[in-house]
Amino acid sequence: MLADLVRLLDLETLEVNLFRGQNPQNNWLPIRTRVFGGQVLAQALVAAQRTVENDAAHSMHAYFLLAGDPRIPIIYEVERVRDGRSFSTRRVVAIQHGRPIFIMSVSFHREEGGYEHQLPAPQNVPPPETLPDVRDLPADVLAALPERVRAYWTRPRPVELRPVRLRPYDGTTGGEPRQFVWFRAPEPLPDDAALHRAVLAYTSDMTLLETALVAHGSSVLSDTVQAASLDHALWLHRPFRVDEWLLYAQDSPSAAGARGLARGLIFDRQGRLVASVAQEGLIRRVDESA
């Protein structure tokens, strides 16, 4: 599975500033009628990185415009907005059926020293080795999960996820809109910082919007919720390896008007803050009787 993701991120160059990305043959999402948003994020980042030589991506801001069609490739067009001495900027448009489905701005920065601080890593979070792979849960626990939830968590995926709690399906209803998820690529990756950034971008779209529904005892996998990512922002602060365990500490400061805002801080095992994420998503109630 990880090898499949690496192949997905190796875009085909069609022309200067023009790239083509494929979709996976076996989509691990329970909803197979659209492309996973994290895939588009990661492929767009790869396209932008292909047009910059020496600088590293440090921030990206994206909008999901239309659901991606998994049956056809995605074309990524990169605009070289600016090349400066310290910063470079790229704009990426993902296109299918002749229409933009996604747009993203990416900023690159040449490495330099400066002031440094960070918020501390969360305390008292169980280490990933003490948490079970969800696929290894007892059969009776898995059988008690709703079918879509069980399919989501037990289907093979290219990145290993270990949630501290499998809410709201562990008997908990409501509670503080906060959750913790450990993740990593399950096999070693090459020493390619650009690839590690792309895989982190891919993973940053997993489980985040779910945090906005924790307080309501619901889930993006519920039949009574229509959920979709609307925008996504990612800041990369420090070097990291995504084939080593990273802690995704998530919270949701607000939900209103059928939209939820979720934030995430990503820490390595040494407690260094390596990335920050923010996302607003659609969390619309669906009337079961309609």
C-alpha positions as a Python dict, from the first residue, in 0.01 Angstrom:
ca = {
    (1, 'M'): (0, 0, 0),
    (2, 'L'): (277, 248, 85),
    (3, 'A'): (452, 166, -243),
    (4, 'D'): (125, 243, -422),
    (5, 'L'): (110, 586, -253),
    (6, 'V'): (470, 661, -350),
    (7, 'R'): (382, 577, -712),
    (8, 'L'): (77, 804, -695),
    (9, 'L'): (303, 1088, -583),
    (10, 'D'): (544, 1037, -874),
    (11, 'L'): (357, 1262, -1117),
    (12, 'E'): (402, 1242, -1492),
    (13, 'T'): (546, 1558, -1649),
    (14, 'L'): (340, 1656, -1953),
    (15, 'E'): (498, 1993, -2030),
    (16, 'V'): (664, 2277, -1843),
    (17, 'N'): (447, 2347, -1537),
    (18, 'L'): (199, 2076, -1637),
    (19, 'F'): (169, 1737, -1461),
    (20, 'R'): (-64, 1438, -1454),
    (21, 'G'): (-154, 1239, -1142),
    (22, 'Q'): (-317, 898, -1137),
    (23, 'N'): (-579, 769, -894),
    (24, 'P'): (-546, 443, -699),
    (25, 'Q'): (-698, 129, -842),
    (26, 'N'): (-829, 27, -499),
    (27, 'N'): (-963, 322, -304),
    (28, 'W'): (-948, 258, 74),
    (29, 'L'): (-1223, 515, 143),
    (30, 'P'): (-1573, 389, 230),
    (31, 'I'): (-1706, 646, -20),
    (32, 'R'): (-1557, 542, -354),
    (33, 'T'): (-1732, 795, -575),
    (34, 'R'): (-1475, 1069, -511),
    (35, 'V'): (-1102, 1113, -479),
    (36, 'F'): (-959, 1140, -127),
    (37, 'G'): (-880, 1506, -61),
    (38, 'G'): (-544, 1427, 97),
    (39, 'Q'): (-435, 1267, -230),
    (40, 'V'): (-508, 1586, -423),
    (41, 'L'): (-328, 1793, -158),
    (42, 'A'): (-20, 1574, -178),
    (43, 'Q'): (-12, 1553, -558),
    (44, 'A'): (-56, 1931, -589),
    (45, 'L'): (233, 1981, -347),
    (46, 'V'): (450, 1745, -552),
    (47, 'A'): (364, 1941, -868),
    (48, 'A'): (460, 2269, -702),
    (49, 'Q'): (783, 2120, -562),
    (50, 'R'): (882, 2004, -912),
    (51, 'T'): (908, 2371, -1018),
    (52, 'V'): (1130, 2489, -729),
    (53, 'E'): (1497, 2392, -702),
    (54, 'N'): (1646, 2485, -366),
    (55, 'D'): (1368, 2606, -137),
    (56, 'A'): (1146, 2391, 86),
    (57, 'A'): (768, 2426, 111),
    (58, 'H'): (669, 2582, 442),
    (59, 'S'): (299, 2663, 395),
    (60, 'M'): (9, 2580, 167),
    (61, 'H'): (-351, 2701, 153),
    (62, 'A'): (-605, 2507, -51),
    (63, 'Y'): (-973, 2504, -146),
    (64, 'F'): (-1167, 2196, -254),
    (65, 'L'): (-1404, 2311, -529),
    (66, 'L'): (-1554, 1990, -670),
    (67, 'A'): (-1536, 1622, -582),
    (68, 'G'): (-1259, 1451, -777),
    (69, 'D'): (-1358, 1178, -1023),
    (70, 'P'): (-1160, 861, -936),
    (71, 'R'): (-1213, 718, -1287),
    (72, 'I'): (-981, 959, -1468),
    (73, 'P'): (-638, 1118, -1401),
    (74, 'I'): (-600, 1466, -1254),
    (75, 'I'): (-411, 1738, -1440),
    (76, 'Y'): (-207, 1980, -1225),
    (77, 'E'): (-117, 2318, -1372),
    (78, 'V'): (144, 2519, -1182),
    (79, 'E'): (177, 2896, -1206),
    (80, 'R'): (517, 3034, -1104),
    (81, 'V'): (385, 3339, -922),
    (82, 'R'): (715, 3463, -779),
    (83, 'D'): (1078, 3360, -734),
    (84, 'G'): (1254, 3575, -473),
    (85, 'R'): (1585, 3556, -292),
    (86, 'S'): (1427, 3403, 23),
    (87, 'F'): (1073, 3305, -76),
    (88, 'S'): (905, 3159, -383),
    (89, 'T'): (533, 3124, -447),
    (90, 'R'): (341, 2879, -662),
    (91, 'R'): (-28, 2844, -747),
    (92, 'V'): (-157, 2500, -843),
    (93, 'V'): (-489, 2422, -1014),
    (94, 'A'): (-614, 2062, -1031),
    (95, 'I'): (-832, 1999, -1336),
    (96, 'Q'): (-1073, 1725, -1441),
    (97, 'H'): (-1333, 1729, -1718),
    (98, 'G'): (-1200, 2071, -1818),
    (99, 'R'): (-1291, 2230, -1483),
    (100, 'P'): (-1091, 2322, -1173),
    (101, 'I'): (-1168, 2087, -885),
    (102, 'F'): (-906, 2225, -645),
    (103, 'I'): (-676, 2526, -609),
    (104, 'M'): (-376, 2572, -381),
    (105, 'S'): (-111, 2835, -310),
    (106, 'V'): (226, 2711, -184),
    (107, 'S'): (504, 2921, -32),
    (108, 'F'): (868, 2805, -32),
    (109, 'H'): (1145, 2939, 191),
    (110, 'R'): (1521, 2908, 170),
    (111, 'E'): (1653, 2771, 499),
    (112, 'E'): (1781, 3027, 749),
    (113, 'G'): (1819, 3070, 1125),
    (114, 'G'): (1613, 3291, 1356),
    (115, 'Y'): (1399, 3308, 1670),
    (116, 'E'): (1254, 2978, 1782),
    (117, 'H'): (983, 2862, 2021),
    (118, 'Q'): (690, 2621, 2021),
    (119, 'L'): (396, 2508, 2229),
    (120, 'P'): (478, 2198, 2435),
    (121, 'A'): (361, 1858, 2319),
    (122, 'P'): (51, 1717, 2495),
    (123, 'Q'): (122, 1529, 2816),
    (124, 'N'): (-12, 1190, 2925),
    (125, 'V'): (-87, 1069, 2571),
    (126, 'P'): (-30, 693, 2550),
    (127, 'P'): (261, 602, 2322),
    (128, 'P'): (168, 430, 1995),
    (129, 'E'): (321, 96, 2099),
    (130, 'T'): (59, 64, 2374),
    (131, 'L'): (-232, 121, 2136),
    (132, 'P'): (-373, -159, 1921),
    (133, 'D'): (-394, -143, 1547),
    (134, 'V'): (-771, -111, 1497),
    (135, 'R'): (-761, -411, 1264),
    (136, 'D'): (-632, -619, 1557),
    (137, 'L'): (-921, -537, 1790),
    (138, 'P'): (-1119, -837, 1920),
    (139, 'A'): (-1376, -971, 1677),
    (140, 'D'): (-1667, -885, 1907),
    (141, 'V'): (-1550, -520, 1930),
    (142, 'L'): (-1517, -493, 1551),
    (143, 'A'): (-1855, -660, 1501),
    (144, 'A'): (-2019, -397, 1725),
    (145, 'L'): (-1900, -111, 1505),
    (146, 'P'): (-2130, 27, 1233),
    (147, 'E'): (-2048, -129, 896),
    (148, 'R'): (-1907, 192, 741),
    (149, 'V'): (-1690, 256, 1046),
    (150, 'R'): (-1559, -100, 1049),
    (151, 'A'): (-1484, -80, 676),
    (152, 'Y'): (-1298, 251, 718),
    (153, 'W'): (-1075, 138, 1002),
    (154, 'T'): (-1003, -219, 888),
    (155, 'R'): (-940, -159, 518),
    (156, 'P'): (-567, -156, 429),
    (157, 'R'): (-430, 197, 385),
    (158, 'P'): (-87, 338, 298),
    (159, 'V'): (-44, 514, 634),
    (160, 'E'): (-85, 345, 972),
    (161, 'L'): (-325, 522, 1212),
    (162, 'R'): (-358, 453, 1583),
    (163, 'P'): (-625, 669, 1751),
    (164, 'V'): (-602, 705, 2126),
    (165, 'R'): (-978, 657, 2141),
    (166, 'L'): (-1212, 530, 1872),
    (167, 'R'): (-1480, 788, 1947),
    (168, 'P'): (-1776, 813, 1916),
    (169, 'Y'): (-1797, 436, 1880),
    (170, 'D'): (-1643, 342, 2217),
    (171, 'G'): (-1964, 412, 2410),
    (172, 'T'): (-1883, 782, 2462),
    (173, 'T'): (-2142, 1041, 2366),
    (174, 'G'): (-2032, 1399, 2330),
    (175, 'G'): (-1737, 1540, 2520),
    (176, 'E'): (-1464, 1792, 2452),
    (177, 'P'): (-1398, 1833, 2076),
    (178, 'R'): (-1044, 1701, 2095),
    (179, 'Q'): (-868, 1382, 1986),
    (180, 'F'): (-520, 1236, 1943),
    (181, 'V'): (-405, 1009, 1662),
    (182, 'W'): (-60, 859, 1608),
    (183, 'F'): (40, 796, 1247),
    (184, 'R'): (337, 685, 1040),
    (185, 'A'): (428, 533, 707),
    (186, 'P'): (454, 163, 793),
    (187, 'E'): (775, 106, 595),
    (188, 'P'): (1097, 309, 557),
    (189, 'L'): (1088, 584, 295),
    (190, 'P'): (1385, 724, 100),
    (191, 'D'): (1579, 1017, 246),
    (192, 'D'): (1379, 1261, 34),
    (193, 'A'): (1241, 1551, 238),
    (194, 'A'): (1002, 1650, -42),
    (195, 'L'): (847, 1300, -37),
    (196, 'H'): (809, 1308, 341),
    (197, 'R'): (634, 1647, 314),
    (198, 'A'): (397, 1509, 50),
    (199, 'V'): (306, 1203, 258),
    (200, 'L'): (244, 1424, 563),
    (201, 'A'): (18, 1648, 350),
    (202, 'Y'): (-169, 1334, 238),
    (203, 'T'): (-219, 1219, 597),
    (204, 'S'): (-312, 1562, 733),
    (205, 'D'): (-658, 1527, 575),
    (206, 'M'): (-729, 1204, 767),
    (207, 'T'): (-948, 1212, 1082),
    (208, 'L'): (-923, 1593, 1122),
    (209, 'L'): (-1280, 1692, 1036),
    (210, 'E'): (-1402, 1411, 1260),
    (211, 'T'): (-1291, 1626, 1555),
    (212, 'A'): (-1566, 1879, 1483),
    (213, 'L'): (-1828, 1610, 1547),
    (214, 'V'): (-1681, 1458, 1863),
    (215, 'A'): (-1871, 1702, 2086),
    (216, 'H'): (-2197, 1594, 1922),
    (217, 'G'): (-2143, 1220, 1954),
    (218, 'S'): (-2144, 1184, 1577),
    (219, 'S'): (-1900, 1108, 1298),
    (220, 'V'): (-1823, 1195, 937),
    (221, 'L'): (-1892, 825, 872),
    (222, 'S'): (-2247, 849, 1004),
    (223, 'D'): (-2538, 804, 764),
    (224, 'T'): (-2692, 1117, 919),
    (225, 'V'): (-2400, 1348, 829),
    (226, 'Q'): (-2295, 1484, 492),
    (227, 'A'): (-1927, 1572, 531),
    (228, 'A'): (-1668, 1719, 295),
    (229, 'S'): (-1347, 1918, 327),
    (230, 'L'): (-1392, 2279, 212),
    (231, 'D'): (-1044, 2420, 263),
    (232, 'H'): (-713, 2310, 411),
    (233, 'A'): (-406, 2491, 540),
    (234, 'L'): (-76, 2330, 633),
    (235, 'W'): (238, 2488, 779),
    (236, 'L'): (564, 2294, 798),
    (237, 'H'): (788, 2415, 1080),
    (238, 'R'): (1075, 2171, 1129),
    (239, 'P'): (1233, 1872, 954),
    (240, 'F'): (1068, 1535, 1023),
    (241, 'R'): (1040, 1180, 898),
    (242, 'V'): (692, 1050, 827),
    (243, 'D'): (811, 687, 854),
    (244, 'E'): (857, 750, 1227),
    (245, 'W'): (562, 793, 1465),
    (246, 'L'): (402, 1141, 1466),
    (247, 'L'): (129, 1257, 1705),
    (248, 'Y'): (-165, 1443, 1550),
    (249, 'A'): (-323, 1648, 1831),
    (250, 'Q'): (-657, 1781, 1706),
    (251, 'D'): (-926, 2014, 1837),
    (252, 'S'): (-1230, 2196, 1703),
    (253, 'P'): (-1289, 2551, 1832),
    (254, 'S'): (-1619, 2602, 1650),
    (255, 'A'): (-1905, 2444, 1457),
    (256, 'A'): (-2185, 2659, 1316),
    (257, 'G'): (-2392, 2699, 1001),
    (258, 'A'): (-2331, 2337, 887),
    (259, 'R'): (-1954, 2402, 891),
    (260, 'G'): (-1695, 2283, 1140),
    (261, 'L'): (-1347, 2420, 1201),
    (262, 'A'): (-1076, 2176, 1306),
    (263, 'R'): (-711, 2237, 1393),
    (264, 'G'): (-417, 2005, 1437),
    (265, 'L'): (-64, 2018, 1577),
    (266, 'I'): (174, 1744, 1465),
    (267, 'F'): (459, 1647, 1701),
    (268, 'D'): (742, 1397, 1664),
    (269, 'R'): (843, 1151, 1936),
    (270, 'Q'): (1088, 1404, 2080),
    (271, 'G'): (802, 1653, 2133),
    (272, 'R'): (910, 1887, 1853),
    (273, 'L'): (624, 2065, 1676),
    (274, 'V'): (685, 1980, 1309),
    (275, 'A'): (360, 2100, 1146),
    (276, 'S'): (29, 2280, 1205),
    (277, 'V'): (-298, 2222, 1022),
    (278, 'A'): (-635, 2395, 995),
    (279, 'Q'): (-941, 2286, 803),
    (280, 'E'): (-1302, 2394, 763),
    (281, 'G'): (-1545, 2134, 642),
    (282, 'L'): (-1909, 2077, 565),
    (283, 'I'): (-2087, 1883, 843),
    (284, 'R'): (-2448, 1899, 730),
    (285, 'R'): (-2723, 1707, 907),
    (286, 'V'): (-2903, 1459, 684),
    (287, 'D'): (-3267, 1379, 757),
    (288, 'E'): (-3292, 998, 773),
    (289, 'S'): (-3661, 1015, 687),
    (290, 'A'): (-3605, 1220, 369),
}
